[in-house]
Amino acid sequence: MGHVCTHDDVPAPNGNEHPVVAVLAIIAIIAAMLLIGWARIEVHGTEDIEAVLSEPEAEELSAAPRVAEPKPEEEQEVEAAVTSSRFATGFSQ
């Protein structure tokens, strides 16, 4: 059973990969990651990243948690019915 997917015409790999090939593969992966990052910055810019990393907004987020406004009673009933039907049918997400 172990020889079902083997062929006599194609020899098995011998594991003698040259180290230069492995180093070139790693360099190619790093270059691809850098090119993807560069393309992202060229297409979208850095304003959104700077906005997320800016100090005033970070302090504002950590200052106090926001309290959600209570929902109307009818909306709470609908949400409870939807949640219970999800669990009844097996969909929990």
N, C-alpha and C positions, 0 to 999 in steps of 0.2 A: 504494500500500500504506500510505502514511503517513496517509491520510485515512479509514481504515476505521472508527476509533472516534470520529470527530468528528461533531457535529450542527450543522446550520445554525440550529436553533431556540435553542440555548444558546450565547451568545457566550463567547469565550475571556476569561479574567481579564486585566485590563489592568494589574495591578501597582500600582495607585494606592491601596494600603491606607493608611488614615489612621494616623499614628504613635500616636495615643491607643489604638487597638485593639491595637497591638503591646505597648504598655506595660501595658494592662489584662490581656493574656494572660500576661505575665511575672508580674504581681502575683498573678494567679489560680494560677499554678503554684507560686509561693512559699507562698501561703496553703494550698494543698493539702498541700505538704510539711510545713508546720508543724502542720496539723491531724492528719496521719498520725502525726507524732512525739508530739503531745499525747495522742492516743488510745492509742498504745502505752504511754506512761507511766501513763495512767489505768487501763488494763487489767492490765498486768503489774507496774507499780511500778518502782522504781529499785534495788531490792536486788541484783538480778543484775548490773546495770551497776556498782554500787559494789563488789561483790565482785570483779569482774574487774579493776577499776582500783585495788584496794587495794594498798598497798606490800608488806606481808609475803608475800603470795602471789606477787607479781612477783619478789621476791628469792628465794623458795624455788624458783621455776621456773628462774631463771637460775643458781642455785648449782651444781648438778651434774646432768648428764643421768642419767636412770634407766636401769638396765640391765635388759633383759627377761630373764625366766627362760627357760632352754632348754626347748624342747618335747620331749615324749617322742618316741622314734624312730618309733613307729607314726604319730603325728600328723604328723611331718615327711614321712613317705612319702606319706600321703594328700594333704598340701598340695602336694607336688611333682607328684603325679599329676594333681591338679586343674589346677595351673598349666600343665602340659604339654598337657593336653587343651584348655585354653582357647586356647593358641597354635596348636594343630593345627586347631581349628575356626575360627580367625580372630577370636576374642573376646579382646582383650588387656586389657580393663578388667574 
